[in-house]
Amino acid sequence: MSFSRSMRSQSLSNPPPLAEKITEEPITTKTAQSTVTCFYQANIAGFWRNVTVLWCKNLMNHTLNVTIHSLRGDFNCNYKIDVKPWNFWSKKGYKSLDLDGCQIDIYWDVRSAKFSSGPEPYSDFYVALVAEEEVVLLLGDYKKKAYKRTKSRPALVEAFLIYKKENVFAKKCFSTRARFDDRRKECDIVVEISSSGAKDPEMWISIDGIVLVQVKNLQWKFRGNQTVVVNQRSVQVLWDVHDWLFTNPGTGHGLFIFKPAPPKSESDMEGSGSGGGLEPSDDGSIYYSTRSMNSSHQSEFCLFLYAWKLE
């Protein structure tokens, strides 16, 4: 059973809201709200649909919002889950929704979920979307528990992550996690800026504890890009920290983009020269001009990290 990209053409024409709006007011530890937005495409009842998963955390609340987008584009199915409710048993639940005449069931269990500094758990949980007795989207590492509880089979066509957008708040060290190769575990990503020497600030970007990008004289190199190698995979890193240096403290963010290169195809390995290459866009950035239908969907993935400095 196969599905062409044309069936997903509606996915990028009207992208959903990515996260709650962050105001222009100075941000403090009391007002900061960390968010992680994951934008998936899942095959539900024979159609590719956009599914937005939004994790939010502040001093008072910790929630998960799941939004499934209608084919018509005028109605979204949205359900909010309290990750840390007063009632412990609410951390495990079930909800049925109707979208375009299709019943979609959401199951979740975050009772034992483990978190780092961000709002998204990294282990011991599951969130499952089920349609027509198929688990069309499964988050978390409790996969066996999810299949047993839902009494459903894995989807014939797996959902895949298009991009991840994260808002992180810290004083000088910003961390996140991302998977650049679907055959390997997630990587730990840390962006750090020097806290001393305001006249000559420096910045470091490390992945799995290894510094891969070091920028000196940051006031002159506040925008740039560099290609690094992570687990034998090329990853393009772009940064823009203008607002860190030239706006009022606590009102601007640094933007970091991590884009893995498509995996090499067999023809590339044999040196045939076929397939797309790197081409400059109008704004001078670099992008891949073509993508193989048989290549991993991981080559489409992109991580956007918004780093907000707290004073």
VMD Tcl script that draws the C-alpha trace (Angstrom):
set ca {
  {0.00 0.00 0.00}
  {1.57 3.32 -1.05}
  {0.61 6.96 -0.94}
  {2.04 9.74 -3.09}
  {3.19 13.13 -1.89}
  {0.35 14.74 -3.79}
  {-2.06 13.40 -1.18}
  {-0.25 15.56 1.36}
  {-0.27 18.76 -0.70}
  {-2.72 20.44 1.63}
  {-0.34 20.05 4.58}
  {1.93 23.04 4.04}
  {-0.53 25.48 2.48}
  {-2.14 26.49 5.76}
  {0.26 25.63 8.58}
  {-1.27 25.63 12.07}
  {-0.38 28.02 14.90}
  {2.92 26.87 16.33}
  {2.71 28.03 19.93}
  {1.12 30.52 22.21}
  {2.21 34.07 21.45}
  {5.11 35.43 23.46}
  {4.69 39.11 24.26}
  {7.18 41.92 23.72}
  {7.30 42.57 27.47}
  {10.48 41.61 29.34}
  {10.38 37.94 30.26}
  {10.98 36.75 33.82}
  {10.99 33.35 35.48}
  {7.39 34.03 36.53}
  {6.10 34.81 33.03}
  {8.22 32.40 30.99}
  {6.32 29.55 29.37}
  {8.38 26.80 27.79}
  {6.75 25.20 24.75}
  {7.55 22.34 22.39}
  {5.51 22.13 19.19}
  {5.80 19.01 17.02}
  {4.16 19.04 13.60}
  {3.39 15.55 12.24}
  {1.76 14.14 9.16}
  {-0.29 11.02 9.80}
  {-2.33 8.86 7.46}
  {-5.84 8.70 8.96}
  {-8.56 6.78 7.14}
  {-6.66 6.96 3.84}
  {-5.86 10.70 3.95}
  {-2.75 12.54 5.10}
  {-3.65 14.93 7.89}
  {-1.64 17.42 9.88}
  {-1.38 16.71 13.60}
  {0.07 19.35 15.94}
  {1.29 18.28 19.37}
  {1.96 21.18 21.75}
  {3.56 20.72 25.17}
  {3.40 23.79 27.47}
  {4.88 24.42 30.90}
  {5.00 27.41 33.23}
  {5.01 27.90 36.99}
  {1.32 26.97 37.34}
  {0.44 24.59 34.51}
  {1.86 21.73 32.48}
  {-0.34 20.70 29.56}
  {-0.46 18.80 26.29}
  {-2.63 19.96 23.38}
  {-3.31 17.65 20.43}
  {-4.82 19.25 17.33}
  {-5.93 17.21 14.30}
  {-6.62 19.30 11.24}
  {-9.63 18.82 9.02}
  {-9.37 18.15 5.30}
  {-11.66 21.12 4.73}
  {-9.35 23.43 6.62}
  {-12.19 25.12 8.51}
  {-12.38 22.90 11.58}
  {-9.82 21.44 13.92}
  {-10.24 18.72 16.51}
  {-8.45 19.88 19.65}
  {-8.03 18.17 23.00}
  {-6.14 19.44 26.06}
  {-4.53 17.09 28.59}
  {-3.27 18.21 32.01}
  {0.10 16.55 32.44}
  {0.24 17.47 36.14}
  {-3.37 17.67 37.32}
  {-4.51 17.65 40.93}
  {-6.00 14.19 40.40}
  {-3.20 11.66 39.80}
  {-5.46 9.29 37.86}
  {-6.15 11.99 35.25}
  {-2.62 11.37 34.01}
  {-4.03 8.28 32.31}
  {-7.09 8.70 30.12}
  {-9.03 8.20 26.94}
  {-11.07 10.49 24.68}
  {-13.05 9.97 21.47}
  {-13.32 12.73 18.86}
  {-15.15 12.98 15.55}
  {-13.48 14.63 12.57}
  {-14.90 14.56 9.05}
  {-17.09 11.62 10.03}
  {-14.12 9.59 11.29}
  {-13.85 8.57 14.94}
  {-10.42 9.27 16.39}
  {-9.50 7.96 19.83}
  {-6.76 9.49 21.96}
  {-5.15 7.38 24.70}
  {-2.49 8.64 27.07}
  {-0.52 7.58 30.12}
  {1.95 10.08 31.62}
  {1.81 8.80 35.21}
  {5.47 7.72 35.18}
  {6.72 10.19 32.56}
  {10.24 11.51 33.08}
  {11.10 15.09 32.18}
  {14.31 17.07 31.91}
  {14.17 20.86 31.91}
  {11.58 21.14 29.13}
  {7.84 20.43 28.97}
  {8.14 17.34 26.74}
  {8.81 14.00 28.47}
  {11.69 11.91 27.23}
  {10.70 8.45 28.56}
  {8.15 6.25 30.38}
  {4.96 7.48 28.70}
  {2.75 7.15 25.63}
  {0.20 9.21 23.72}
  {-1.60 7.25 20.99}
  {-4.02 8.32 18.26}
  {-6.19 5.51 16.96}
  {-8.44 5.45 13.88}
  {-10.06 2.39 12.29}
  {-8.23 0.09 14.72}
  {-4.84 1.48 13.68}
  {-2.43 3.42 15.88}
  {-1.88 6.23 13.39}
  {0.43 8.26 15.67}
  {2.33 7.00 18.70}
  {4.45 9.19 20.97}
  {6.68 7.92 23.75}
  {8.58 4.73 24.51}
  {5.77 2.72 26.14}
  {4.84 1.23 22.79}
  {3.87 -2.26 23.99}
  {1.63 -0.80 26.69}
  {0.00 1.49 24.13}
  {-0.80 -1.34 21.68}
  {-2.10 -3.54 24.50}
  {-4.38 -0.85 25.87}
  {-5.73 0.39 22.54}
  {-6.16 -3.16 21.21}
  {-5.08 -1.80 17.83}
  {-2.44 -2.69 15.28}
  {0.42 -0.48 14.07}
  {-0.43 1.71 11.09}
  {0.43 0.42 7.63}
  {1.86 3.86 6.86}
  {3.80 5.41 9.74}
  {3.34 9.03 10.75}
  {6.43 11.20 10.53}
  {7.68 14.41 12.10}
  {8.05 17.39 9.77}
  {9.44 19.93 12.21}
  {9.87 20.67 15.88}
  {9.72 24.16 17.35}
  {10.84 24.85 20.90}
  {10.88 27.95 23.12}
  {13.55 27.65 25.83}
  {14.23 30.09 28.67}
  {17.57 30.34 30.48}
  {20.30 32.77 31.46}
  {23.14 31.46 29.32}
  {22.72 27.73 28.63}
  {19.88 26.43 26.42}
  {19.28 22.73 25.88}
  {16.98 20.54 23.81}
  {16.86 17.09 22.21}
  {16.35 15.99 18.61}
  {16.74 12.90 16.43}
  {18.62 13.54 13.18}
  {18.58 9.89 12.13}
  {15.54 7.68 12.76}
  {17.85 4.70 13.28}
  {19.62 6.32 16.23}
  {18.68 7.75 19.62}
  {17.94 11.40 20.27}
  {20.87 13.78 20.53}
  {21.42 16.24 23.37}
  {21.86 19.77 21.99}
  {23.24 22.61 24.11}
  {23.71 26.26 23.10}
  {25.80 28.32 25.50}
  {26.83 31.96 25.49}
  {29.59 33.47 27.62}
  {28.28 35.38 30.62}
  {31.36 37.56 30.97}
  {33.18 39.77 28.53}
  {30.20 41.66 27.08}
  {32.53 43.44 24.65}
  {33.72 40.15 23.21}
  {30.95 37.54 23.68}
  {31.40 33.94 22.53}
  {28.93 31.18 21.73}
  {29.24 27.39 21.67}
  {26.91 24.76 20.22}
  {27.51 21.20 21.33}
  {25.79 17.93 20.41}
  {26.12 14.94 22.74}
  {28.79 16.77 24.74}
  {31.01 17.60 21.77}
  {31.47 21.26 20.81}
  {30.82 21.42 17.07}
  {30.32 25.16 16.59}
  {32.33 27.89 18.32}
  {31.76 31.54 17.45}
  {34.10 34.23 18.73}
  {33.46 37.97 18.29}
  {29.75 37.21 18.35}
  {28.82 40.88 18.02}
  {30.18 40.72 14.45}
  {29.06 37.17 13.68}
  {25.58 37.23 15.19}
  {24.19 35.56 12.04}
  {25.78 32.60 10.34}
  {25.67 28.94 9.38}
  {27.92 25.94 9.55}
  {27.66 22.30 8.53}
  {28.63 19.75 11.15}
  {28.71 15.95 11.22}
  {26.59 14.05 13.76}
  {26.79 10.24 13.74}
  {28.18 10.33 10.19}
  {25.27 12.53 9.09}
  {25.70 16.12 7.89}
  {23.61 18.65 9.78}
  {23.35 22.28 8.79}
  {23.27 24.69 11.75}
  {22.04 28.26 11.28}
  {21.89 30.95 13.97}
  {20.64 34.49 14.45}
  {21.32 36.06 17.87}
  {20.92 39.72 16.87}
  {18.23 40.33 19.48}
  {20.43 38.93 22.25}
  {22.98 41.64 21.60}
  {21.08 44.66 20.30}
  {17.63 44.75 21.94}
  {16.42 45.35 25.48}
  {17.28 42.46 27.81}
  {14.56 39.82 28.01}
  {12.63 41.03 24.94}
  {14.39 39.22 22.10}
  {15.34 35.66 21.31}
  {18.12 33.82 19.55}
  {17.02 31.55 16.70}
  {18.82 28.29 15.93}
  {17.88 25.97 13.07}
  {19.15 22.41 12.72}
  {18.54 20.72 9.37}
  {19.91 17.22 8.67}
  {21.01 16.48 5.13}
  {19.16 13.76 3.19}
  {20.80 10.34 3.52}
  {22.90 9.30 0.56}
  {21.10 7.13 -1.94}
  {22.68 4.10 -3.58}
  {23.24 6.07 -6.77}
  {25.10 8.73 -4.80}
  {27.24 6.06 -3.16}
  {28.14 4.70 -6.60}
  {29.07 8.16 -7.82}
  {26.45 8.37 -10.53}
  {25.94 12.07 -9.90}
  {22.16 11.81 -10.13}
  {19.78 13.44 -7.68}
  {19.54 16.94 -6.33}
  {22.29 19.02 -4.84}
  {22.70 22.15 -2.78}
  {21.38 25.34 -4.31}
  {21.32 28.89 -2.92}
  {17.94 30.53 -2.36}
  {17.14 34.20 -2.97}
  {18.14 35.15 0.57}
  {21.48 33.36 0.37}
  {20.54 30.38 2.49}
  {21.16 26.81 1.39}
  {18.54 24.20 0.67}
  {18.27 20.83 -1.05}
  {16.65 21.17 -4.45}
  {15.19 17.66 -4.77}
  {14.28 14.79 -2.46}
  {14.08 11.13 -3.37}
  {10.71 9.46 -2.97}
  {12.52 6.53 -1.39}
  {14.61 8.55 1.02}
  {13.90 8.63 4.74}
  {11.32 11.15 5.91}
  {13.91 12.16 8.46}
  {15.56 14.23 5.71}
  {12.50 16.49 5.81}
  {12.85 17.15 9.52}
  {13.90 20.56 10.83}
  {14.40 21.80 14.40}
  {13.70 25.45 15.29}
  {15.08 26.47 18.69}
  {13.99 29.85 20.07}
  {16.31 30.73 22.98}
  {15.02 33.44 25.33}
  {17.55 34.98 27.74}
  {16.40 35.60 31.30}
  {18.07 38.44 33.19}
}
mol new
graphics top color blue
foreach p $ca { graphics top sphere $p radius 0.5 }
foreach p [lrange $ca 0 end-1] q [lrange $ca 1 end] { graphics top cylinder $p $q radius 0.2 }
display resetview
